[in-house]
Amino acid sequence: MTHSGIRLIALASLLALAACGASGRDTPQPTGSATTTPGATNAAAGAGTKRDGTGSAATGTGEPPTLPTAPPASVDLLHAVTADIAVSSVYRDRASEAAKLVDGDLESAWNSRTGELVGAWIEVRLPSDATVTGIALTPGFAKSDGTTDLFTGNHRISRVRVLREGAEVGVFAVETATPALVTVPVTGAGGVYRIEVVEVVAGSRPTWLETCVSELQVLGYAPAMTPGRRLPRTAVGALPAPRTATVADRTLVAREHGRQLAWLENKWPELVRQIADLDMSTGEPDPDEDTVRELEGQRDAILTRIAALADPVDIALADPLRISAGRAFPWGQFTSRHTQLSADLVMIGAAIDAVTAWLGDDEARCRGGRTMGAVRLVWLAGQARARSNLDEVSDSEEMMGGGGDPGAGRRAASSERLATSLDELATQWNGNSRGTMTRVLRLTPPNDPETSGDWTAMRASLETARTACGWAN
């Protein structure tokens, strides 16, 4: 054997030894306890990288060794992949309690049936190709309103037993000192995980006998994940039936497409008019409870019905609509509510466009383009009037010497003229959609970065309708 060959063998041996040593160091060791995380958790304790030695030594062919790749960063899989959740019971049979586990709001919580403490459980179903690096949960109800501390008043979870596919993974102590997410160092493949309460710490209110968890996260990664864009189904008593891979019924989807778009074309203008009325009510910092309840009902109905329309075609577009519907809405904040409703409309448009493309015929494209063009026209009219209102306030401040914007009066008048024109076109839409479309496309959009995206989307919808509806001839 040549000296060169001996050197290659020696090098290969050293590389193999180094790989084995690294593998031993990277293997996670069970800790049997959970760690506290003061916010949304993105990585679990004890996660490591396996190395199988493949390609870790020189082969004698002159090719460089293959280095191991690091795993993807851990995310909350419950909001990144298709997942399901079930809880053992809910307070006063309110099925909506289960969804509070994953609503991102520490001021809400899942509450079990009264008296169910030790023995309460949560189950999670994840895709088989997912990798779990930890489970994070709040050990109680994290809300405190200044007078009542629900965290110390309620029982807190101090120990849990975790199973995967019916086999015990371990029993873990849970830190109960603060109302923060606590990470349980569970690792493994996807599948069904069950978290059982095996020990609790009594709260200061002896009559409060419910198990509470404000938020739950399952940390890890998967080949096809979209962090923050998914929302699990929830159920009580048992997990929902697994999703099937069957293709949606085209006839049923087309029927719902027509029905829901006709409904949206009526309901969205109603919501925009309510918002315009709210914009004009400047005497109170917040709307009254009845107004909030009505607005929330209208908005939630729109988001959830369009989500249901998109579900059979693309659940990844349906989930963000449901997530948005479940979050608190800033009705009393002028700028924030307009920003959120604009974001809602973007999601609605994406969901409807996806269903329209899936149906794939001119009838669906005509219907989708026509509806979204009309809906965006109404929204832009409302935005122009809201901008006029803001500029009028600033102009008044300038006239009173309060440091307003000197150009606000001119902009307010321009925005009001645009709002009036768009309102007239929106009113004429149902009677003469083709003629109205032509007039809208001739308008010059204002130089306003905040609404430029809405103008672009509206024009794209109208161009789709022009072609698919046969309006171009």
N, C-alpha and C positions, 0 to 999 in steps of 0.2 A: 504494500500500500504506500502511496506517495505521502510526503509530508503535508501536501495540500489537503489530501483526503482525511488525514488524522486531525488536522485543524478543524475541518468541517464537522466531524463527529463530535469533537470536544465542544465546539460552539453549540451544536444541537443539544448536547446533554445539559449545558449550563442554562440554555433557554428553557428547557423542559422543567428543570428544577425551579427556576424563577417563577414559571407559570404555576406550578403546584403550590409554592409558598404564597403567591398572591391569592390563589383560590382559597386557601385556608384562612387568610386574613379577612377576605371579603364575605365569608359565610356568616349570615346574621345569627346571633345567639338569642334564644328566647329570654325575655326579661321578667315575664309574669306580672308586669305592672303597666299602667298607662301613664302617659306624660301629658301635662297641661300645655295647651297652645292658646295664646291670648287673642285669637282671631281666626279667620278662615285658614284652614290648614292645607298646605300644598305638598307636604312630604311626611312620611310616617317613620317613626323610629325603627331602627333595625333593618331597613331595606338594604339589600346588597346585590352584587352582580355575580352570577354564576359563571364559571369558566370551565369549559370542557376539555381544554387543551388542544382543540382542533386547530391546526395550523400554527401552533405556538413554537414549533421548532423548525429549523431549516430542513428542507427536504433533500438537500444534496443536489437540487436542480438549479440552484442559484437564485430562486425566488425568495423575496423577503418574507419574514414570518407574518401571519395574519394576527393583528392585534384585536382583542375583544372590544366590542362597542358598548358604551354606557347605555343603560335603559333610558327610555324617555322620562321626562319629569313627571312626577305624580300630580294628578288633578283630582277633583271631585268627580268620580265616575257617574254619580247619580245625575249630574247635570252635563254629562259628556257623552253618554252612550244610551242605548235602549235598555231601560231598567224598570223593575217593578218593586213595590214595597207593600208589605202587609203588617198590621199591628194586631196584637192579641185582642184588644177591645178598645172602645172609645167612651169618653165621658158623655153620659146621657144619650147614648146611641147616635151621637152626631158624627156621621161618616166623614165629614169634612175635616175633623180633627187630625186624621192621618196625614193629610196634605201639609199640615203645619210643620211637619218634620223637615220639609225640604223647600220651604218658601223663602229662605234667606233672611227671615225676620226673627231676631232673638226675642222680640216682644210678644211673639205668639209661641204656642207649644202644643204638642200632642199630649193629651191627658187620657189616661186609661180609665176604665170603669172604676167607680169608687170601691175601694177595698182590694183592688188588684195591685199589689205592690211586688213582693217576691213572687216570681212566676210570670210576670208580664214579659212580653217578648216583642221583638221586631224582626221581620224577615226581609231579605233583599235578594232579588234575582238579577244576576249580571250575565252578560254574554260569556260563553265558554272560553273565548279567546282573550278575555280580560285578565289582567294581573293585578291583584290586590296587594297594596303595601301598607295598609293601615285602615283602621276604622276610627272616626272621630265623632264624638257626640257631646252635647252638654249634659251634665249629670242631673239636671233639674230644669225648672222654669226660670229662665234667666232674667225675667222682667222685674224691674223695680220702679214704681211710680212716685217715689219720694215719701209716701206715707205707708205703703205696703210693699214689703220685700217678698216677692213670690218665690225667690230662690231659697231663702232660709225658712220661710213659712211652710213650704211643701217638703215632703220627703225627697231625699237626694239619693241617686244610685251610687253605691260605693263599691260594688263588685258585680261583674258580669261573666257569664259563660258564653263562649262563642263556638258555634258549630258550623261546619261546611259540609253540605250534602249529607247531613245527619251524623257526621263524625266530629267528635270534640276536637277543637283546635287548642283550647286552653281556657283557664279561668283567670281573670285579670282584675286587680284592684283598680279603682277609679278615683282620682283625686276629686274631692268635693269642696275644696276651700273657696273656689271662686266660680262664678257663672260663665266659664269659658269653655271652648271646645277642648275636649280631652282625647288624646290619641291612644288607642289601644293597639299595641304592636302586633297586629295580625297580618300574616302574609300568605299568599296562595293564589291559585288560579281562580277563574270566574266560577259561576254556579250560584247555588242558593246558600246564603249565609243567614244564620239565626243568632240573634243577640238576646240572651235570657238574663233577666234580673235575678241575681241570687242573694243580694244583700243591699239594704238601704240604711240611710241615716235619717232618723226621725226629724221632722221639721218642728217649728215653734207653734204651729197651729194644729192641735191634736185632731181636729175634725176634718182636716184636709188629708184624704187617704187615697190619692191618685198618684200613679207613676207619671212623671212629667219629663219630656225631652223637648227642648226648644229647637234644636237643629241636629241633623244627622248627616255625616259625609262618609262615603266609602272612597278611600284614596287609592290611586293606582293609575294604570294606563292600559290602552287597548289599541289595536291596529287602526281602527276607524273611529276616532273620537273627535268630538267638536265641543271643547270645553265651554260651559256656560250657555249652550244652545239646546239642551235637552231637559226634559222633566219627566220623572218616573210616574207611571200609573200607581194609584194607591188603592188599598182595599182593607177590609176588616175581617179578621178570623182566618183568612187563607189568601195566598197570593192569587192574583188574577190568572186566568188561563194563559199559557204561553202564546205569544203572538205567532201567527202562521205566515208563511211566505207566499200565500195565494195572491194572485193578481186581482186587483179591485175590479168590480163589475162596472164596465164602461157605461152601460145604460143608466145605472143608478147614479154614478158620478156625474154624468151629463145632466140628469134631471136635477140633482142637487145644485149643480153649477148654475143652472138657470134660475132656480128658486132662490138661492141665497144671494145671488147678485142683484136680482130685482128687489129683494128685501133691503140689501145694503144701500142701494141707490135712494131708498126712502129714509132709512134710519140715520145714515151719516149726516145728511143735511139737518136733521132734527138735533143731533148732538152739537153740530157747529153753531146752530142758532142759540142753543142753551149756553154755549161758551161765550158767544157774543153778548148775551144778556148779562152774564157774569162779569165780563170785561167792563161793562158800563156801570156796574154796582161798585162804586168806589168808597161808599160810606163805611163798610165793615171790612176788617182785615180778612175774614174767612166767611165763606158761605154758610148758611144755616144747615142744620142736620138734614132736613127734608130735601133741600136742594142737592146736597152731597149724595144722599141716598139715591135720588133719581138719576143724577149724572153717572154715578158708579154703575147703576143697573144698566143704563144705556150703553156705556163703554164696554162693560164686561160681556154683555150680550153680543155685541159686534165682534169682539175678539174671540170669544169661545165658539161662535157659530162659524166664523171663517176658519178657525182651527179645526173644527169638525169636518169642514169641507175638504181641507188639505190632508187630513189624517190618512185616508186610504192611498194617497199618491206620494206624499213626502212628509213623514212625521217630523223630520228635522226642521221643517218650516212651520209645522203646527205647534210644536212645543214652545217656541219663543212667544207666540201669541198667548198661550195659557200662562206662561210665566209672568208676562206683563199684566195680564188680567188679575193675577193673584197678589200683586204688589200694591202697597199703599200709593195713592195718587195725590200729588200736591195741588188739590183743587184751589186752595187759597193763595197760590203763588202764580201771578200773571205769567211771567216768562217761563217758569218751570212747566206749567200745564201745557203751554203751546209747544214747547220743546218735546214733551213726552207724547203728545198727540201726533205731532209730526213723525216721530219715530214709530208710533203705532201704525200710521198710514203706510210707512215704508214696509213694515212687516206684512200688513194686509195685502199690499200690492204684490209682494214677492210670493205669498201663498197663492193668490189668485192667478198670477202669471204661471206658476208651476202647474196648477190644475189645468189651466187653459192649454199650455204646451203639451201636457199629457194627453188631453183629449185630441188635440192635433188637427182639428178641422176648422174651416172658415166660420162655421156657425158659432163655435166656441170662441174663436179669436175675435169675431165681431162683438159678441156679448161681453167678453172680458175687456176689450179695448174701449167699448162704449161706456161700460159701467165705471171703469177706473178713470177714464177721461172726465166723466161727469163728477165723480167723487172728488177728484183732485181740483176741478174747477171750483167747486163749492168751498173747498178748504182754502184755496188761494184767495178767494174773495174774503173769507174770514180773516186770513192773515193780513191782507191789505188794510182791512178796517182796524184790526188790532194795532198795526203799525201806526195808523193815523191817530188812534187814541193816545198812544205813547208820545208821539210827537206833539200833540196838542197840549199834553201835560207839561212837556219840556218848554214849549213856546210860552205857556202861561207863567212858568217860573221865570223865564227870561224877561217877560214884560213886567213882572213884579220885582225885578232886581234880585231874583234868587239864584242866579248863576245857571240858568237854562241854556240850551243850545240856540245860538242866533239863527241857524238855518232850519230850526224845527218847524216853524210855521209854514214855510214853503213846502217842506216834505210832507207835512200833515195834509195840506190841500191836494198834493199830487196823489198820495195814497188813498185819500177819500174818493177822488175821481176814478182811480183804478178800481177800488172796491165797488163803487156804484156800477161801473161798466161790467165787471165780472158778475155781480149779482143779477143784472139784467140778462146776461147771457145764460146764467144758470137757470133762471126762471123760464127762458125760452127753450131750454134743452129738450124737454119731453115732447113739445109740439113740433120742433124742427131740428132734430139732432144734426142732420147733414149740414144745413145752413149755419147752425150755431158753431159746428166744428170749424167750418171755413173761416168764420169771423174770429174765432179764438186763435187759430193758427196764424192769423195776420197780425196779432198783437205783438208788440215789442215788450219782452219781459223787463221789469225794473232792474236797476243795478243794485241788487240786494243779495249778498252772499247767503243770507239765512234762508231765502226761499228759492234760490237758483236750482237746487236739486228737485224741488217740487215742480217747478216750471218744466224742467227737462223731462221728468217722468210723465207729466200731463201731456206734453207734446208727443212723446213716444206712444202713449196709449191712444191718442187721437189718430196718429199716423197708422197704427195697427187697425183701428176701426175703419179708417178711410179705405184701406186695401181690402180687408176681410168682408166688410159690409157692402162693398161695391160702390162706395161714395166717390171714388176717384174719377168715375166716368161722367 
